[in-house]
Amino acid sequence: MKRYKNECLIVILTTLIFFSIFCLSTMAFGEDWEEARAMVQTGKDFEKSGQLDKATDAFKKTVKLFPDYPDGYLQLGFGLQALKKFNSAIEAYQKGLNLSPYHKFGAEAYYNMSVSADKLGRGADAIVYLKKALQAYTDRNDYPGVFQAGSYLEVLSNKYPENKNK
């Protein structure tokens, strides 16, 4: 069980770092969102220095001022998840994915939604989110991601056998 917890933590942190490094450089939004990008970058800077509360506050401010900016919600989800606010993290990820259903980092968001749902003991939701992550990784030909999600799906299927076929 300790190994499983450590693996989940490593996955979350790796995903958070990956998302933080590549998110802004790959998004092509209008100039109206330059301020939103700058605010998200401020949050990322707080994150890098270990100030997760300040980072999350920056992301909350971003989504308040720019409610149509999906990256703000996805970053907020990562921040809230790192703070172990799993319900709020899932809500933030969902809002971001509703704005951008095929977001470049949708697979990571779904994967992390699955981890959060698992932490909350919501096995059926965890499996549904993980299957969405698996599909998103497959769609972008991310074979390491497919392997990672498939391995975690096996873990969840064993942990929640009553939800295996959902």
Sequence and secondary structure as in RCSB ss.txt:
>XXXX:A:sequence
MKRYKNECLIVILTTLIFFSIFCLSTMAFGEDWEEARAMVQTGKDFEKSGQLDKATDAFKKTVKLFPDYPDGYLQ
LGFGLQALKKFNSAIEAYQKGLNLSPYHKFGAEAYYNMSVSADKLGRGADAIVYLKKALQAYTDRNDYPGVFQAG
SYLEVLSNKYPENKNK
>XXXX:A:secstr
 HHHHHHHHHHHHHHHHHHHHHHHHH    GGGHHHHHHHHHHHHHHHTT HHHHHHHHHHHHHH TT HHHHHH
HHHHHHHTT HHHHHHHHHHHHHH TT TTHHHHHHHHHHHHHHTT HHHHHHHHHHHHHHHHHTT HHHHHHHH
HHHHHHHHH GGGTT 
